[in-house]
């Protein structure tokens, strides 16, 4: 049942909200932002885009991003396109379109780069999805954001009240140059699963933040699946509003020829006795396929009893693909339950392919099985069977398209004169 239908439409750039001094560190800007102390006092945090200098590409946070492929997003041009947002789900879920001055916005997100700040300042309002407290839903809430061409800004807030339990699916499809942010706020003891699917058309560009604020004894499970788009750069962050919070961040990406997919994670442990797990897996195939994974975990001086671990694994299927993986861990207290990270990038397992082929399985099917097995650790954690099947079907489609392209290239090579 459709709850509401809203459009994030083009319009004149909205003025940026006033921010005293232009910058704010994590922990307070007068609007109920993330409560944990920022272990990086030199890190600029502001809703004012002008607080961020135009990057040159030499900065740590921009050194992997091909700035020329951002289509002017760093300059903040006026919107001339549309990303249409539609929400479906149970009747009790609230959906509304609100202005950027709504005090519910900004609790989880204080921008840490120029494009995220521009999206926060220039979106034509925000779509707010409210999960009522003390409720549990079996059916998922589905938020569909469909690009209809041009450049657009957007902002989505998912507000799960205390003791709420729900699954929210975010779908990004179509064609657009999109600077869009997602805020996720969990009240005390809420349990929320968020599945974000970036399945854009091949010509789309998507840059934005996915920022979560996890309440006391609340649990967040977030799955980020990136398949489509010419360039996708997402910055998932997690902050804790009280002790006992639990966050699990899972990611799956398939980077095809010419695609740039970048995921820059930051989990900040401020309160005591919080837990986080990060597992991202990516496969790359084709010339100039480039993936970037940055995994930062910061444990503050008061975060005693922290339990955290992050893992990134990349599977390179062909020559010409490149995967950059940078895990970082900063610890300011020795009283932790556990803290660690791991990263690995490897080539396709030819032995596994030979083993399957020797048993009569065609090479294309064998490759598909190996990649499916590689991603199974992530996909199998999604509780909704229809979502699991949809994601694996999309991965199969990526592999099938690549196999067809390989066959076409081989046919053309065979037919060319020697």
C-alpha positions in Angstrom: 0.0 0.0 0.0 1.4 3.4 -1.0 1.8 5.7 2.0 2.9 8.8 0.2 4.6 10.0 -2.9 7.0 12.9 -2.9 9.3 14.4 -5.4 12.7 15.8 -4.8 12.4 18.3 -7.5 14.7 20.9 -8.9 14.7 24.4 -7.6 16.8 27.4 -6.7 19.6 26.4 -4.2 18.3 26.9 -0.6 20.5 29.0 1.7 22.7 27.0 3.9 21.6 26.9 7.6 23.6 29.3 9.8 26.4 27.5 11.5 28.4 29.6 14.1 32.0 29.8 13.0 31.3 27.7 9.9 32.5 24.4 11.5 31.3 22.0 14.1 33.1 19.1 15.7 31.3 15.9 16.4 29.3 16.1 19.6 27.4 19.3 19.5 26.2 22.0 17.2 23.1 23.1 19.1 20.8 20.8 17.2 21.1 17.5 19.0 23.9 16.1 16.7 26.0 13.1 17.5 26.9 13.0 21.2 30.2 11.2 21.0 33.5 13.2 21.3 35.4 13.6 18.0 38.9 12.0 18.3 39.9 14.2 15.3 39.7 17.8 16.3 41.2 19.0 13.0 38.4 17.4 11.0 36.0 20.0 9.6 32.4 19.3 10.4 29.8 21.8 9.1 26.5 22.3 7.4 28.0 25.3 5.5 29.5 24.2 2.2 31.8 27.2 2.2 33.5 25.8 5.3 35.1 23.2 3.0 37.8 24.3 0.5 37.6 23.0 -3.0 39.6 19.8 -3.1 42.6 19.4 -5.4 42.7 15.6 -5.3 45.8 15.6 -3.0 43.8 15.6 0.2 43.5 12.3 2.0 39.7 12.2 1.8 39.7 12.9 -2.0 42.9 11.2 -3.2 41.1 8.2 -4.6 38.1 10.0 -6.2 38.3 11.1 -9.9 37.2 14.7 -9.4 36.7 15.3 -13.1 33.9 12.7 -13.1 31.9 14.4 -10.4 30.2 16.6 -13.1 30.6 19.8 -11.2 29.0 18.6 -7.9 31.9 20.2 -5.9 30.8 23.6 -7.3 27.2 23.2 -6.1 25.4 24.1 -9.3 21.6 24.7 -9.2 19.5 21.6 -9.6 18.1 21.1 -13.1 16.8 17.5 -12.7 14.7 15.3 -10.4 15.0 12.3 -8.2 11.5 11.1 -7.5 11.0 9.5 -4.0 8.1 7.1 -3.3 7.5 5.3 0.0 5.4 2.1 0.5 4.8 0.0 3.6 2.5 -0.6 6.6 -0.2 2.0 7.3 1.3 2.9 10.7 4.5 4.2 9.2 4.5 8.0 8.9 5.7 9.7 5.7 6.0 13.4 5.2 7.9 16.0 3.2 9.5 18.7 5.4 11.7 21.7 5.2 15.4 21.7 5.9 14.8 23.7 9.0 13.0 20.8 10.7 14.7 20.2 14.0 14.6 16.4 13.4 17.2 16.8 10.7 20.9 16.9 11.6 20.8 14.7 14.6 22.8 12.0 12.9 24.6 14.0 10.2 27.0 16.9 10.5 28.7 16.9 7.0 32.4 16.2 6.8 32.9 17.0 3.1 31.8 19.7 0.7 29.4 17.6 -1.4 27.6 16.2 1.6 27.2 19.8 3.0 25.9 21.0 -0.4 23.3 18.2 -0.4 22.3 19.1 3.1 21.9 22.8 2.2 20.4 22.6 -1.2 17.9 19.7 -1.2 14.4 20.8 -1.9 13.2 19.6 1.5 13.6 16.2 3.1 11.5 13.0 3.0 10.9 11.8 6.6 10.0 8.2 7.3 8.9 7.6 11.0 8.7 4.2 12.5 6.4 4.6 15.6 7.7 3.5 19.0 6.7 0.2 20.6 5.8 -1.3 17.2 7.1 -4.2 15.1 6.5 -4.7 11.4 6.8 -7.9 9.4 6.5 -6.2 6.0 9.4 -3.9 5.0 9.1 -0.2 4.4 10.4 0.5 0.8 11.8 3.9 -0.1 12.3 4.2 -3.9 14.4 7.0 -5.3 14.3 7.1 -9.1 16.5 9.4 -11.1 14.8 11.2 -14.0 17.8 12.9 -15.4 19.8 16.0 -14.7 21.3 17.1 -11.4 19.4 16.8 -8.1 19.9 17.1 -4.4 18.1 15.0 -1.8 17.8 14.2 1.9 16.0 11.2 3.5 15.5 10.7 7.3 14.6 7.4 8.8 13.4 8.0 12.4 12.9 4.7 14.4 11.4 5.6 17.7 12.2 3.8 21.0 11.4 0.1 21.1 10.5 0.1 17.3 11.4 -2.9 15.1 11.4 -2.7 11.3 13.2 -3.2 8.0 13.6 -0.3 5.6 14.8 -0.9 2.0 16.3 2.1 0.1 16.4 1.7 -3.7 18.3 4.1 -5.9 17.6 3.6 -9.6 17.4 5.5 -12.8 19.7 8.2 -14.2 20.8 11.3 -12.4 23.8 13.3 -11.1 22.7 13.1 -7.4 24.1 14.5 -4.2 21.9 12.9 -1.6 22.1 12.0 2.1 20.4 9.5 4.3 20.0 10.0 8.1 19.1 7.1 10.3 18.1 7.7 13.9 17.4 4.8 16.3 15.7 5.5 19.6 16.6 3.6 22.8 16.2 -0.1 22.4 15.0 0.2 18.8 16.0 -2.6 16.3 16.3 -1.5 12.7 17.5 -3.2 9.5 18.3 -1.0 6.6 19.1 -2.3 3.1 20.4 0.3 0.7 20.6 -0.8 -3.0 22.4 1.4 -5.4 21.3 0.0 -8.8 21.7 3.1 -10.9 21.9 3.3 -14.7 25.4 3.2 -16.2 25.6 6.9 -16.6 24.5 8.0 -13.0 26.7 9.7 -10.4 25.8 9.4 -6.7 27.7 11.1 -3.9 26.4 11.3 -0.3 26.5 10.2 3.3 24.6 7.5 5.1 24.7 8.7 8.8 23.3 6.7 11.7 22.9 7.6 15.3 22.3 4.5 17.5 20.4 5.0 20.8 21.0 3.3 24.1 20.7 -0.5 23.8 19.6 -0.1 20.2 20.6 -2.4 17.3 21.3 -1.4 13.7 22.0 -3.8 10.9 22.8 -2.0 7.6 23.5 -3.5 4.3 24.9 -1.4 1.5 24.7 -3.0 -2.0 26.3 -1.1 -4.8 26.0 -2.4 -8.3 25.2 0.4 -10.8 26.3 3.9 -11.7 29.3 5.4 -13.4 30.5 6.8 -10.1 29.2 6.1 -6.6 30.9 7.5 -3.5 29.1 6.8 -0.2 30.2 7.8 3.3 28.5 5.6 5.9 29.0 6.7 9.5 27.8 5.4 12.9 27.7 7.3 16.2 26.3 6.1 19.5 23.9 8.2 21.6 24.3 6.0 24.7 25.8 2.8 26.1 24.9 -0.6 24.9 24.4 0.3 21.2 25.1 -2.4 18.6 25.8 -1.7 14.9 26.6 -4.2 12.1 27.5 -2.8 8.7 27.7 -5.1 5.7 28.6 -4.2 2.2 28.5 -5.8 -1.2 29.7 -4.2 -4.4 30.3 -5.3 -8.0 32.6 -2.9 -9.8 32.4 -3.3 -13.6 34.6 -1.9 -16.4 34.9 1.9 -16.1 33.0 2.1 -12.9 34.3 3.9 -9.7 32.7 2.7 -6.5 33.9 4.2 -3.2 32.8 3.5 0.3 34.3 5.5 3.2 33.2 4.3 6.6 33.6 5.9 10.0 32.4 4.2 13.2 33.0 6.4 16.3 32.7 4.8 19.7 32.1 7.5 22.3 29.9 5.9 25.0 30.9 2.8 26.9 30.0 -0.8 26.1 29.0 -0.4 22.5 29.7 -3.0 19.7 30.3 -2.7 16.0 31.0 -5.1 13.2 32.0 -4.1 9.6 32.2 -6.7 6.7 32.4 -5.4 3.1 33.1 -7.6 0.1 33.6 -6.5 -3.5 34.2 -8.1 -6.9 35.9 -6.2 -9.7 35.9 -7.0 -13.4 37.0 -5.1 -16.5 39.3 -2.4 -17.6 39.5 0.6 -15.3 37.1 -0.9 -12.7 38.1 0.8 -9.5 36.8 0.2 -6.0 37.8 2.1 -2.9 37.1 1.0 0.7 38.1 3.1 3.7 37.3 1.7 7.1 37.9 4.0 10.0 37.0 3.0 13.6 37.6 5.6 16.4 37.4 4.5 20.0 37.2 7.6 22.3 38.7 7.8 25.8 35.4 7.1 27.6 34.5 4.2 25.3 35.5 1.4 27.8 34.1 -2.0 27.0 34.1 -1.4 23.3 33.9 -4.5 21.0 34.7 -3.8 17.4 36.1 -5.5 14.3 36.1 -4.5 10.6 36.9 -6.6 7.5 37.2 -5.9 3.8 37.8 -8.5 1.1 38.1 -7.9 -2.6 38.0 -10.4 -5.5 39.7 -9.2 -8.7 38.2 -11.2 -11.6 40.2 -9.7 -14.5 43.3 -7.8 -15.4 42.9 -4.0 -15.5 40.8 -3.7 -12.3 42.1 -2.0 -9.2 40.9 -2.3 -5.5 42.2 0.1 -2.8 41.5 -0.9 0.7 42.6 1.1 3.8 41.5 0.0 7.3 42.3 2.3 10.2 41.8 1.9 13.9 42.4 4.7 16.5 42.1 3.7 20.2 42.2 6.2 23.1 41.5 3.7 25.9 43.1 0.4 26.8 39.9 -1.0 28.4 38.3 -2.6 25.4 36.7 -6.0 24.9 38.2 -6.3 21.4 39.4 -4.2 18.5 40.8 -5.4 15.2 40.7 -5.1 11.5 41.7 -7.1 8.3 41.9 -6.4 4.6 42.7 -8.7 1.7 42.6 -8.4 -2.1 43.1 -11.4 -4.3 42.7 -12.8 -7.8 40.0 -15.1 -9.0 40.7 -18.6 -7.6 41.7 -20.6 -10.7 41.9 -23.8 -8.7 38.2 -23.5 -7.8 37.3 -22.8 -11.4 39.3 -25.8 -12.5 37.7 -28.0 -9.9 34.2 -27.1 -11.0 35.1 -27.3 -14.7 36.6 -30.8 -14.3 33.2 -31.9 -13.1 31.4 -30.8 -16.2 30.3 -27.4 -15.2 30.7 -24.8 -18.0 33.3 -22.0 -17.3 30.7 -19.2 -17.1 28.5 -21.2 -14.7 31.6 -22.1 -12.6 32.6 -18.5 -12.4 29.1 -17.5 -11.3 29.1 -20.1 -8.6 32.4 -18.9 -7.2 31.3 -15.3 -7.1 28.0 -16.3 -5.5 29.9 -18.2 -2.8 32.1 -15.2 -2.2 29.1 -12.9 -1.6 27.1 -15.5 0.3 28.4 -14.4 3.7 26.8 -11.0 3.2 23.6 -11.9 1.4 22.7 -14.8 3.7 22.5 -12.3 6.6 19.6 -10.5 5.0 16.5 -11.9 6.6 14.0 -11.2 3.8 14.2 -14.0 1.1 12.9 -11.8 -1.7 15.7 -9.3 -1.1 18.4 -12.0 -1.0 17.2 -13.4 -4.3 16.9 -9.9 -5.9 20.5 -9.1 -5.0 21.9 -12.4 -6.3 19.9 -12.0 -9.4 21.4 -8.6 -10.0 24.9 -10.0 -9.4 24.1 -12.8 -11.9 23.0 -10.2 -14.4 26.4 -8.3 -13.9 28.3 -11.6 -14.6 26.1 -12.5 -17.6 26.6 -9.0 -19.1 30.4 -9.4 -18.7 30.4 -12.9 -20.2 28.4 -11.6 -23.2 30.9 -8.7 -23.7 33.8 -11.2 -23.4 32.2 -13.4 -26.1 31.6 -10.5 -28.4 35.3 -9.3 -28.0 36.5 -12.8 -28.7 34.3 -13.1 -31.8 35.5 -9.8 -33.1 39.1 -10.8 -32.5 38.6 -14.1 -34.3 37.1 -12.3 -37.2 39.8 -9.7 -37.6 42.5 -10.1 -40.2 45.8 -11.4 -39.0 
